[in-house]
Amino acid sequence: MLDAAHIDHDPASESARIVSVVPSITELLFDLDLADNVVGRTGFCFHPKVGVKHVPKIGGTKDFDLEKLRSLHATHLIVNIDENPKHLVDAARQFIPNILVTHPLGPEDNIPLYQLIGYVFKRTERAEKLTERFMSAYRFAISQTRELARERVLYIIWKKPWMSISRDTYIARVLASVGLDQIEVDSASRYPEVDVKNLAENVDHILLSTEPFAFRKKDIQELNEKLDFVGESKISLIDGEMTSWYGSRAIRGFEYLASYRTNLARDEVD
């Protein structure tokens, strides 16, 4: 089965040793009953909390330690085009025989992701069940929000500098599926720096994501003051795991977004 780099993968043995440097896929591996095969992770792979507790960490998603990775004698490394630097992945190819490359760009890309991991690690039945659960949550979110007026949003992922997302991202397509359209940002980057004050007038809502920057309520107040908003604020927090994590977390993500989108339309989101 082909991965996102168009590399064909055969089924692995039951003794496969898997390292995941993609937090959402680490969680997916556990949900596919592959806990015993996961031998390494990043420090950002913190779900499921109990399950990953004793799995060795090899650094971050952008700076994982190649020597620590080598010491784990992995048969498989799972990476993502957006999250992991190419030069580190290329270096890992020198000593890891199988590298699975992932790159979900929209909600329905979760299905081939489940299928790929399920096929390679012989968990096809569990992958099929996840697919059913995902499609149920996805269709429910769409049905719950399709009658709401579409709204223009500015989704913020970082502070100092302020950074947003382009429309060509998994997050933007997830938001669009429930009627929240990320505005076009004039940049070639998929995660550009932005002038929030300049863009604020053109949106219905500014969404501060709880990751990768851990925005909190105090940031809403600070940004309100920066933008000189009078009256009701159009700035809200949004759970970043529920919008940016693909894999099994996407099921909970769409359950969350069905409620979040409805509350946002009623101005009931903090």
C-alpha positions as a printed Julia matrix, in Angstrom:
270×3 Matrix{Float64}:
   0.0    0.0    0.0
   1.28   3.47  -0.95
   2.07   6.18   1.58
   2.08   9.96   1.01
   5.53   9.74  -0.59
   4.2    7.1   -3.02
   6.34   4.42  -1.44
   4.79   0.97  -1.42
   4.71  -0.85   1.92
   4.22  -4.53   2.65
   2.58  -5.9    5.8
   4.95  -5.95   8.78
   5.67  -8.85  11.07
   3.98  -9.11  14.47
   7.3   -8.12  16.05
   7.46  -4.74  14.28
   9.16  -2.02  16.33
   7.47   1.32  15.62
   8.65   4.83  16.38
   6.19   7.64  15.74
   7.32  11.26  15.58
   3.76  12.43  14.86
   1.69  12.97  18.03
  -1.71  12.27  16.49
  -0.44   9.08  14.86
   1.09   7.87  18.11
  -2.42   8.05  19.56
  -3.78   6.26  16.49
  -1.33   3.39  16.97
  -2.64   2.81  20.47
  -6.23   2.93  19.26
  -5.35   0.28  16.69
  -4.12  -1.99  19.5
  -0.45  -1.56  18.63
   0.72  -0.43  22.06
   3.16  -3.32  22.41
   4.83  -2.38  19.13
   5.42   1.31  19.9
   9.03   1.67  21.08
   9.62   5.4   20.66
   7.86   8.77  20.48
   8.4   12.52  20.75
   7.87  14.58  23.87
   4.73  15.96  22.23
   3.2   12.51  21.87
   1.28  12.68  25.11
  -1.9   10.78  24.18
  -2.99   8.36  25.44
  -1.46   9.62  28.69
  -1.27   6.28  30.47
  -0.25   4.35  27.38
   2.71   6.5   26.35
   4.04   6.99  29.86
   6.7    4.29  29.57
   7.5    4.77  25.85
  10.97   6.35  25.42
  11.09   9.92  24.1
  13.58  10.91  21.41
  13.09  14.69  21.37
  10.58  16.89  19.57
   8.81  16.66  16.24
  11.23  19.17  14.66
  14.43  18.07  16.37
  14.24  14.39  17.24
  17.57  12.87  18.2
  18.91  10.54  15.53
  21.2    8.67  17.91
  18.37   8.03  20.35
  16.28   6.89  17.41
  19.06   4.56  16.22
  19.35   3.0   19.68
  15.71   1.85  19.56
  16.38  -0.51  16.62
  13.1    0.43  15.01
  11.79  -1.46  12.0
   9.32   1.32  11.18
   9.33   5.1   11.57
   6.13   7.08  10.97
   6.58  10.72   9.9
   4.54  13.6    8.51
   5.5   16.0    5.73
   4.39  19.1    7.64
   5.57  18.15  11.11
   9.0   16.58  10.6
  12.05  18.12   8.86
  13.0   16.33   5.66
  16.71  16.28   6.47
  16.06  14.3    9.67
  13.76  11.88   7.88
  16.34  11.38   5.12
  19.04  10.73   7.72
  16.84   8.16   9.45
  16.47   6.28   6.16
  20.11   5.27   6.5
  19.31   2.92   9.39
  15.53   2.37   9.51
  14.29   0.02   6.79
  10.69   1.23   6.64
   9.56   4.86   6.85
   5.87   5.59   6.44
   5.22   9.14   5.24
   1.85  10.71   6.02
   0.26  13.98   4.89
  -3.47  14.37   5.54
  -4.74  17.57   3.92
  -8.43  17.3    4.68
 -10.97  15.44   6.82
 -11.54  12.52   4.47
  -7.79  11.86   4.29
  -8.23  10.2    7.67
  -9.74   7.19   5.93
  -6.68   6.27   3.81
  -4.54   7.03   6.89
  -6.46   4.42   8.92
  -6.21   2.02   5.99
  -2.46   2.48   5.56
  -1.6    1.93   9.23
  -4.14  -0.86   9.52
  -2.79  -2.67   6.46
   0.91  -2.36   7.27
   0.5   -3.48  10.89
  -2.28  -6.02  10.29
  -5.07  -4.17  12.03
  -7.48  -3.86   9.11
 -10.6   -4.74  11.09
  -9.86  -2.13  13.73
  -9.11   0.39  10.98
 -12.48  -0.33   9.4
 -14.24   0.28  12.72
 -12.41   3.59  13.14
 -13.48   4.55   9.63
 -17.12   3.89  10.51
 -16.84   5.95  13.69
 -15.08   8.77  11.86
 -17.65   8.96   9.08
 -20.46   8.99  11.62
 -18.9   11.93  13.52
 -17.97  13.76  10.31
 -21.46  13.47   8.8
 -23.05  14.49  12.09
 -20.92  17.65  12.3
 -21.82  18.6    8.74
 -25.52  17.96   9.28
 -25.52  20.01  12.49
 -23.85  23.02  10.9
 -24.96  23.13   7.27
 -27.89  25.47   7.96
 -25.69  28.01   9.75
 -24.43  31.01   7.8
 -20.82  30.55   6.75
 -18.4   32.79   8.64
 -14.96  34.17   7.86
 -12.32  33.4   10.46
  -8.69  34.12  11.21
  -7.18  31.07  12.9
  -4.14  31.97  15.01
  -1.55  29.35  15.98
   1.32  31.43  17.41
   2.18  34.65  19.2
   5.33  36.78  18.87
   5.14  36.67  15.96
   1.46  36.22  15.22
   1.07  33.26  12.89
  -1.92  31.79  11.09
  -2.65  29.09   8.52
  -3.21  29.05   4.79
  -6.31  27.55   3.22
  -4.14  24.7    1.93
  -3.93  22.98   5.31
  -5.7   20.19   7.14
  -6.93  22.65   9.77
  -8.45  25.05   7.22
 -10.32  22.25   5.47
 -11.58  20.86   8.78
 -12.91  24.31   9.72
 -14.46  24.8    6.28
 -16.39  21.53   6.6
 -18.38  23.09   9.47
 -18.8   26.48   7.83
 -15.78  28.38   9.16
 -13.77  29.74   6.25
 -10.18  30.73   6.95
  -9.49  33.97   5.12
  -6.92  34.09   2.37
  -3.56  35.25   3.68
  -1.15  36.88   1.25
   1.79  34.55   1.71
   3.35  31.55   0.02
   3.84  29.91   3.42
   1.3   27.43   4.67
   1.82  28.79   8.2
   2.45  32.51   7.63
   3.17  35.41   9.93
   0.22  37.8    9.9
  -0.71  41.33  10.9
  -3.7   40.57  13.11
  -4.73  44.2   13.46
  -4.81  44.67   9.71
  -6.86  41.51   9.1
  -9.27  41.75  12.04
 -11.74  44.0   10.23
 -12.22  41.41   7.49
 -13.34  38.5    9.67
 -16.33  37.45  11.74
 -14.21  35.64  14.32
 -10.59  35.38  15.41
  -9.88  31.9   16.73
  -6.95  31.45  19.12
  -5.83  27.83  19.03
  -4.72  26.13  22.24
  -1.81  24.58  20.33
   0.94  24.75  19.25
   0.94  28.03  21.22
  -1.03  27.53  24.43
  -3.44  30.45  24.09
  -5.54  31.11  27.19
  -8.33  33.51  28.2
  -5.81  36.19  29.19
  -4.69  36.28  25.56
  -8.23  37.15  24.49
  -8.18  40.18  26.78
  -4.72  41.2   25.59
  -5.68  40.95  21.93
  -8.96  42.8   22.53
  -6.93  45.68  23.94
  -4.46  45.54  21.06
  -7.25  45.69  18.5
  -9.28  48.32  20.4
 -12.46  46.27  20.15
 -15.49  48.0   21.62
 -18.52  46.01  22.78
 -18.68  42.26  22.1
 -15.4   40.58  21.35
 -15.1   38.43  18.27
 -12.1   36.56  19.67
 -12.55  33.01  20.96
 -10.39  30.11  22.07
 -10.57  26.86  20.11
  -9.16  23.48  21.09
  -6.2   22.95  18.76
  -6.13  19.18  19.23
  -9.68  18.98  17.93
  -8.9   20.89  14.75
  -5.33  19.87  13.91
  -5.0   16.28  15.1
  -5.92  13.74  12.47
  -6.08  10.0   13.12
  -8.43   8.71  15.78
  -8.55  12.14  17.5
 -10.44  13.44  14.46
 -13.48  11.45  15.6
 -13.68  13.41  18.83
 -12.67  16.49  16.87
 -15.8   16.52  14.74
 -18.0   15.77  17.74
 -16.42  18.82  19.37
 -16.73  21.0   16.27
 -20.44  20.25  15.84
 -21.04  21.78  19.27
 -18.39  24.51  19.0
 -19.69  25.82  15.68
 -23.27  25.96  16.96
 -22.21  27.81  20.11
 -20.04  30.2   18.11
 -23.03  31.14  15.98
 -24.91  31.91  19.19
 -21.96  33.86  20.64
 -21.71  31.32  23.46
 -18.01  30.48  23.08
 -15.5   32.13  25.44
